[in-house]
Amino acid sequence: MPALELDVLDLRIAAVLQADSSISNLDLAQRVHASAPTCLRRVRKLKEAGLIEREIAVLDLSKLASMVTAVIEVSLDRQAAEDYDDFERYVCTEPAVTQCYRVSPGPDFIVIAELPDMRSYDEFARRLFTQASNVRNVRTFFSMRRAKFESGPPIGTIVRPG
């Protein structure tokens, strides 16, 4: 799939929306120094092209309860393409899983899960990893504190305008 062609205005719009997608189109236009109709058209183009996948609210779950963030390394016994795909589909159906990455080298997957407590993690791990026939090794790290969380890197570090 060819890379999406973005100009400087597209990059400015994407960067502002990545930081706060709740701003109005008028505020966006003022921040990127463009007209409101131009911004509306550009944002629609970025959505249709798939650059903007979705708009979400990032919650600080520590305000609600004591959550356990588990960073889990998973290695599979069999590493055929369909085995990777099967595991990925299997683990991504679990609501506690917030992120799943196929990685190399090292483990086959890194899974991030958010659970209410250690008992919930134990039940989660038994259900997902013990019952899965293709899981060879699981190693879990527990977050002591979230120092930073962003939905993605700043747009300027990914794509430089031509």
N, C-alpha and C positions, 0 to 999 in steps of 0.2 A: 504494500500500500504506500503510495507516494506521500511525502511529508506535506502537511498543510501549509500553504503559502500565506504568511501573515505579514502585514506591513506594521509600521511603527504604531499607528493608531490601534490596530487590532491587539498588539502586545500591551499597550497601555490599558485598554479596556479589560483585557483578560487579567492583568495584574491587579487592577482595582477590584474586579469581581471576585478574584481568588481571595483577597483579603476580607471582603465584606460584600456578599451577593445580595444583601437585603436593602442596599441603597436604591433610591428611586432612579429612574432613567434620567430625570432632570439633574440630580446630584452627580450621577455618573458623567453626564455630558459636561458639566462644569469642571469636574476633576480631571477629565482627559482633554479638555479644551476643544470640544466638538459640539455640533448641534445635537439636540435631543433626537430628531428623526434619524440622523446618521448613526447615533449610538444604538437606537432601537434596531435599525437594519443590520448593523454589524453584530450585535449580540445574537440576533436571530440566525445570522450566517454561522457564527461560532457554535451555536446549539445544533443546527442542521448538519454541520460538518463533524459533530461529535466531540469537539474539543471541550465543550462544557457538557459533561455527562449528566450532572444533576446538581441541585442546590440543596444544601443541608445546613442544619444548625449543629455546631460542635458544643456538646454539653460537658460540663464539669461534673462528672458523676460523684465526685467526692462531696459535693454539696448535698446529695441525696442520701448517700449511705457509704459505708466503708467497702469499697470495691477492691477486688483482687484482679490485678492485671497480670496475666500469664503470657510469657514469651516462650513459645514451645518449638523446639527443634524436632523434626520428625524425619526418620530415615525409613525407606521402604525396602522390603526384601527383593521385590521384582521392580525393575526400572524401565519397562517397556512404555512407550507413549501412552497406550491405553491404561496402564497401571497408574501413571501420573494423573491422567484425566479422571479416572474413577475415584482416586483418593481426593482430588481437588473438589469434585462434585459432592462427594460424601461429606467432607469436612465443612464445606461452605453452606450446607443446609442447616448447620447448627447455629441457632440464634446468638449464642455467646461468642461466636467467632466474629471478630470485627475486621480482621485482615488475614489474608493468606497469600504467601509468596512462594513460588517455586524458585529455589536458589541453587547456586553452584559456586564453588566447590563446598564440600562439607555435607550437611544434611540435605535431604531432598526438598524439604519445606520448612518455612518459618510460619507459625500460626500465632496470631495474637488473639487472646480471648479475654473477655471482661466478665467476671463472675462475682456474686455477692459475698462469698466467703470461701474458706478452704474446704469445707465440707462439699460445697457445690463444685469446686474444682475437682475434688476426688471423684465425685459422681460423673462429672463431665469426662474426665480422663479415662475412667473405666469404660464408660459407654462408647467413647469415640476411638480410643486407641487399643484397649484390651480386646474389644470385640472385632476390630478390623483385622482380617486375616493377613493383610499384606504389610502391616506395620512391624518393622524390625526393632527400632530403637526410638525412644522418646526421652528428651531431656528438657526440663522446664525451668525457667528462671522467673522469679516473681519481682515485679517492680516495687521498689520501696517508695519512690516518689517520681511523679512525672515532671521533669524539668522543662520540657518543651514539647509541643504537639502542633504540627501544621498539617494541612490537608495535602500539601505538595510543595515542592521547592518554588522559589520565586520565578516567575515566568522568564525574566531576563537571564537566568542561569541555564535555562533549557534551550531557548531559541533566541538567536540574535538576529535583529532585522537586517536584511540584505542591503 
